[in-house]
């Protein structure tokens, strides 16, 4: 997967997804200067990272029993950075 800024050929993000996705069910959009990626995982599991080779989290410590907005702000920021990077 590779995202390139066509105006200056800058590579914004490049790599291989940590696991398989359903490409037909995944979407992307632009929100001002941000690229929003909504990935539909092929399997229901917790990814340790978004792209292979990036920093990984300890997936055994993930509590996915509650919505993200119920976590403290530091955890929410860490999650958002993981998802957006």
C-alpha positions as a LaTeX table, in Angstrom:
\begin{tabular}{lrrr}
\hline
Residue & $x$ (\AA) & $y$ (\AA) & $z$ (\AA) \\
\hline
Unk1 & 0.00 & 0.00 & 0.00 \\
Unk2 & 1.36 & 3.42 & $-0.91$ \\
Unk3 & $-0.09$ & 6.91 & $-0.67$ \\
Unk4 & 1.72 & 9.63 & $-2.62$ \\
Unk5 & 1.08 & 13.38 & $-2.82$ \\
Unk6 & 0.79 & 13.85 & $-6.60$ \\
Unk7 & 1.68 & 17.55 & $-6.45$ \\
Unk8 & 5.20 & 16.98 & $-5.09$ \\
Unk9 & 5.61 & 13.16 & $-5.30$ \\
Unk10 & 6.05 & 12.97 & $-1.51$ \\
Unk11 & 5.36 & 9.49 & $-0.13$ \\
Unk12 & 2.93 & 10.00 & 2.75 \\
Unk13 & 2.60 & 6.37 & 3.82 \\
Unk14 & 3.96 & 3.14 & 2.42 \\
Unk15 & 4.01 & $-0.42$ & 3.63 \\
Unk16 & 2.19 & $-3.69$ & 3.96 \\
Unk17 & $-0.92$ & $-4.01$ & 6.13 \\
Unk18 & $-0.32$ & $-5.97$ & 9.33 \\
Unk19 & $-3.03$ & $-8.43$ & 8.27 \\
Unk20 & $-5.47$ & $-8.86$ & 5.41 \\
Unk21 & $-8.24$ & $-6.34$ & 4.77 \\
Unk22 & $-11.44$ & $-6.44$ & 2.73 \\
Unk23 & $-10.45$ & $-3.93$ & 0.06 \\
Unk24 & $-13.96$ & $-3.67$ & $-1.39$ \\
Unk25 & $-15.35$ & $-2.78$ & 2.05 \\
Unk26 & $-12.56$ & $-0.35$ & 3.00 \\
Unk27 & $-12.70$ & 3.35 & 2.16 \\
Unk28 & $-10.59$ & 6.48 & 2.24 \\
Unk29 & $-11.49$ & 10.16 & 2.24 \\
Unk30 & $-9.86$ & 13.56 & 2.60 \\
Unk31 & $-10.63$ & 15.85 & 5.52 \\
Unk32 & $-8.67$ & 19.03 & 4.92 \\
Unk33 & $-5.00$ & 18.04 & 5.12 \\
Unk34 & $-5.83$ & 14.62 & 6.65 \\
Unk35 & $-6.41$ & 11.30 & 4.93 \\
Unk36 & $-9.01$ & 9.18 & 6.70 \\
Unk37 & $-8.63$ & 5.42 & 6.16 \\
Unk38 & $-11.45$ & 3.10 & 7.20 \\
Unk39 & $-10.14$ & $-0.44$ & 6.94 \\
Unk40 & $-12.40$ & $-3.46$ & 7.13 \\
Unk41 & $-10.36$ & $-6.32$ & 8.56 \\
Unk42 & $-10.66$ & $-9.71$ & 6.84 \\
Unk43 & $-10.71$ & $-11.34$ & 10.29 \\
Unk44 & $-11.93$ & $-10.17$ & 13.67 \\
Unk45 & $-8.65$ & $-9.74$ & 15.57 \\
Unk46 & $-6.50$ & $-7.11$ & 17.25 \\
Unk47 & $-3.66$ & $-5.77$ & 15.15 \\
Unk48 & $-0.37$ & $-5.07$ & 16.93 \\
Unk49 & 0.29 & $-2.29$ & 14.41 \\
Unk50 & $-1.25$ & $-0.96$ & 11.19 \\
Unk51 & 1.73 & $-1.53$ & 8.90 \\
Unk52 & 4.24 & $-4.36$ & 9.20 \\
Unk53 & 7.55 & $-3.11$ & 10.56 \\
Unk54 & 6.04 & $-0.20$ & 12.51 \\
Unk55 & 6.13 & $-0.03$ & 16.30 \\
Unk56 & 3.88 & $-2.69$ & 17.83 \\
Unk57 & 1.62 & $-2.60$ & 20.86 \\
Unk58 & 1.18 & $-5.43$ & 23.36 \\
Unk59 & $-2.11$ & $-6.83$ & 22.06 \\
Unk60 & $-2.64$ & $-8.84$ & 25.24 \\
Unk61 & $-3.18$ & $-5.58$ & 27.13 \\
Unk62 & $-5.92$ & $-4.29$ & 24.81 \\
Unk63 & $-9.34$ & $-4.08$ & 26.45 \\
Unk64 & $-11.75$ & $-4.13$ & 23.52 \\
Unk65 & $-14.80$ & $-4.68$ & 25.69 \\
Unk66 & $-15.75$ & $-0.98$ & 25.74 \\
Unk67 & $-15.90$ & 1.91 & 23.24 \\
Unk68 & $-12.76$ & 4.02 & 22.76 \\
Unk69 & $-14.43$ & 7.13 & 24.21 \\
Unk70 & $-14.65$ & 5.39 & 27.59 \\
Unk71 & $-10.84$ & 5.21 & 27.90 \\
Unk72 & $-8.72$ & 7.98 & 29.42 \\
Unk73 & $-7.52$ & 10.70 & 27.03 \\
Unk74 & $-3.93$ & 9.41 & 26.88 \\
Unk75 & $-5.14$ & 5.98 & 25.76 \\
Unk76 & $-7.49$ & 7.57 & 23.22 \\
Unk77 & $-4.63$ & 9.62 & 21.74 \\
Unk78 & $-2.37$ & 6.55 & 21.53 \\
Unk79 & $-5.12$ & 4.61 & 19.81 \\
Unk80 & $-5.84$ & 7.41 & 17.34 \\
Unk81 & $-2.15$ & 7.76 & 16.50 \\
Unk82 & $-1.93$ & 4.02 & 15.87 \\
Unk83 & $-5.00$ & 4.13 & 13.65 \\
Unk84 & $-4.03$ & 7.28 & 11.74 \\
Unk85 & $-0.39$ & 6.48 & 11.16 \\
\hline
\end{tabular}
